[in-house]
Amino acid sequence: MEESRENISPTWEDIFFNSGENETDINDSKKRMKEEFVKEFLRIKADFKSVLYKDDDKAITDFIDDIPYKLNKLHIQARHYNEHYFSCIITDEEVDLLANLEHQKWVNEMDAGDREYEGSSHEDTRAHPDLKQFPDINATRQRFYRELIYTIPVIFVQCGYELFKPAEEEFRNIRQLEYLARAIHARYCMLMKNINEEIIKDSIYERLSIVDDENRKNFLKDYDDLAEDIKSSNIDTAYHIATKLLSIGYAIEEGDSGTEQILLYLSKSDIETMAKLEHERWAWEKRLGGWIYAPERNNKKKKHNCLVPYSELPELEKEKDRDQVKLYPALIKAINFKVVPLSPEQSKNISYIPQQRKLLDETKLTVEIIREKLLGDAQKVNEYGNTQNIKDQLSNTIEGLSFAIDSLNMAAGIQQNILPSKIYFQTCLPESFILFKPKDILSGDFYFVSKQNNNVIFAAADCTGHSTSAALLSMICSNYIDQAVNDKHITDPSAIICFVYKKLVSFMKRHYNTVISDHGMEIAICTFIPVTRTLFYAGVKRPLYVFRNGKLEILKPWKVTSRGYESVIECTEPSQELHLRKGNTMYMFSDGYPDQFGGPRHRNYSIQQFKHLLEGIQPLSILEQYTTLNNTIEQWKSHDPENITEQTDDILVIGVRV
């Protein structure tokens, strides 16, 4: 249920952050804002003459009065700025949320005036085609509402205020800004030098006509000699590097003096998430500078065709934003700052984490294609029976598919919530990575981590079986491990395994006298004591690989006898103990990586190749190891570009450096 305005009732005093403004000041600010909004509103109305809306005076008054509610909805506040203001990234989704609210107010007022929906507008019958939900209205009306929302930060800046999100403030370090701004300028100077000397050919910056004579002049200047507007743009970009890192679960901190900082690895989804935010940042910088959307770009009139949501941006423009954010890890390292993962408590208030499962989106699209194709073909069928009956049967089939997709979506969300976040894993074990690549939407592999006093308990597990059954078993087993560690406070790996398998065998025998032989769990589990660098390990069918002084040591798991997984609970082998040194590295993994088919002979990768690969990456940083492992298996699958091998099993590899 949507929260009511009466329950929130935000006021203008709530919006102005520690401003010390009295009622007179606030009323004066509101008056100035109304004056500025009148100009913007009349411009928008002139650009969207075909859009039926409210009476001008009423629209202006309602919009201004509703600003505190809108900003409160997005947890945004306002504060005075001095010489420089920063743009506030209000995402495309947040803009559409507010646009939706604006549309709904208009619909309600139209309903109150006895207006009703009809496919076309007829004044005499008081009908209108836009009396429907925001996603269903035409693109012109959607853009009209978005333009109204875009004016809010603009009028605040014109009245001496900048908008900001308080949840982000603790992650900003003003000292970073000039360092990063200077590093950004230095990077572009080097880029232009390489373009001029043809070291970089066919640059995206040239294809987009970004490199012109004026830019070339700026890139020959020192940072201190730049024009103020260019400096401001660099500083705004630097200010929001922190924002973009928050969107993928990281913060920036000052590095330790003399310590080499690790280069952050960005996955494709990380790059896409940050690129979207970079476009939104750029768009707000432009709007605050007086630019507006137009189908054709006109620099003199401050009109730009790219002031659109990221989803509507041409692919080449998106590639420019991707290219920009790929630079950030090197920039941060260059100024000796470090990137650290957010804790679960820190990340819960950050609103930028938008990732959705690509496979689900593609499957939904497939269902829509099936729907259109089959229902279209059904119209042509006469000789096989009643057309309506066939259409009904096809509709039922499609509904079943859609229901299955929704169910998988929900199950995937539940499974994702059960897994600890990778950020939390890195909080417990800072020098670590998790390479987790489910074969399908649901995974039989899972990982676990928890802290108990000075102990870090972590595990990699593979539940046998297939697809949904394996995923269901993984959630049950994960819950049993959680009970052992966090409820029973068991920290010894051997004891944890015994506890879990007793529960598992009892569960599997609940309705039968025997355990189904091909359903169970393979696991490697460790307890690490950082203070003494002591490691304890136990496993079932999954070994632990440890590299000490560049040499591989294999800690072997328990053997499972002919009695299957029931034999595990009778095992009395103690946990194996190792004393590690700084720089030692350990790996636990499921069988998905070495079993993956591909390569020139279309065979599995093999455990021997996997060992050699791990030996070869020992000199690399932990993040570079992750990149190498990920790239290697992807190249193995796609050795033949015309016949790419599908993933054959879930893949899970965990690496930890002491």
Phi, psi and omega in degrees: 000136181287136180294138185277154179294328182297325182286331182272305178045052178292147180246171176297327178298327178291331186281322183279116188279115175043039186276342184067020184281136176269179185298323180296316179298317182294318178297322177295319178296318179298320181296316179295320179297320179297320179297318180290322181292326178305316180298314181295318183296315181295324176296315181296317179299322179292326180283339183235059184297333184281350185270117176287129181216195185282170168303140188305310183299316180295317181300316182294313180297314180299318184294314180297315181297334185269357183300315179303322178296316182296313181293322178297325179300327181258008181057049181245142175234173181237150176211155177296145170241157179265260183276325187236138174247151176256145175287149175255123181282106170258114190291165177303321180293321179291322176299315180293328175299312180290323177297321178298317178298319180296318179296318183296324176299317180296316179300316180298320179292324177294319177299319180296335178267020177065026172279156177214163182286140168206156186300337177220163185274128177225108184297325184290332177260004180055040178255155179209137184285346184264011178277066180209183186292151184308315181297340185264351181282165185290159186298328180295315180292323176300315180295324177302312180295319179299319179298323176298315181294322180301336182288339188300303178299328181298312183289332175295313180298319180297337180258011173094015181237149169245148176268150178204163178253109185305329182298339182270344192297325183294344183264006181258140176232108185302331178298332181293328195300307184291322176304310183292319179299317178294321180294322178298314180297318180297322180295317180291326175299315178295320180299313180295323177298316180293325177293314180300322182270007178061024171290321172255122180250150178053048180294147178298332180291328176284320181297330179267006179059032177281328180276109175230183184299320181295317179297318181300323178296315181297323183282356173265352183267154169289158182303318183294341182265001181289154174295152186299324182292327178286320174301315181300320179296318178296320180293321178295320176299315180296319180303321186264004169299320177300318179300315184291326175291325175302325183294340177247013171092026181229157174232164179254135175228159175292135180282163176286136182299129177082358181261131179289125182273143180281139179280125180291132175270132178252122175283171178300319180292324176299314182297318182292319178300314182288325179297319178300315179293325178296318177297317181295322177297312180302317182297320178291322177300317179296311183299318180293339177270007175097005180277150176226166180286144169207149181300332178237139183287138176215100185298322182295323180267006180056052177238138186220134181281351181262008176278064182226165174303153183304324182297336181264002185284140175300149185301324180295322177293320177299320181296325177297317179293322177297317179299322180296312187285337176298338181287333193301313180304318180293322178299314183296317178296321184298328181262014176062033167262162181234157178256128181234145180288146175285148172282162177305324180293321180290321188282342187292338181263002180269128192263009192259007189268098193252009192296136174237158183285118182299321182299320178296317179299317180294322180294319177298320178297320178299318179299319179296321178296317178299316181302309182296318183292308185291317180293328176293316179294327182298332179298332185272350186275122175232320187289343183262007178130192184292124182300320182295321178297318179296318178298320179296318180295317179296319178298319179296320179297316181294320177299320178297318177298315180298319179296319180297320179296314179299320180295317178297320178301313180295317180297319178298320178297318179296314180298320180297323180290331180288323178293139172294148179292151177297331178295315179296321178302315180287337174293319179285322182229086190303320180267076184209164171216158173232115173262105187233111185228089178299144177292317182238195180297318179257152185234142172272342175277148172207164178231162185216146172207144176201156176250132173231106185055241181266007183258139171248118180255125180219155187208155170234131186225153179226110177273123183286166187111196185224141168048242188297318182296318179294321179294319178297317179295323180297322179291323178295313182294320177300320179295321179294320178296318179299318177300312183300314187277310189267337176263313182270349179058038174275129182242345180282123184305319179298317180292324178297315181298315179300316179299313184294316184288329173299315178297316185294314180297319178299319179295316183289337181262010188302320182247358179224166181273347181233160177271134176298122194294329185264018174236121180184200184222132169257139187209146165240129183225138183230150167239124183243132177252100187302324185298318182257357184055040179260136182238135173242136183225144167212153181203160174237110180066353179242119181280176171238127176262130179232130176253117175235124184057036177078358182255140182276129170242135181249119174269118189275147180277174175293151175273142176256121184281185180297342178281001176073212188290344175296331181291339182296320185288347178265355182288138181241015180295133177285165175294144176279141185243136178226143172252117187259164176242162178302130181100344174296148184230142179231153182221135170234148190199156170273179183275002185295323182292302182294338181272355184294130179277153177154207179074180185296332182255008182050062177228174182286158186297323175085150181290331179294315177298323180298317178298313180298322179297315179297321178298319184290335184264005183301324179290346185279159172293165184295325178287325176292328175297315178303312181301315181296315179298316181295313181295322182297314183288328177293319177293324178298317179293325188253030180303320175258103185301334182271352181214065183293131182283132176290155177294132186267342181200167173297143180242128177218121174226128177244128176241137180223127175252134182282000000 
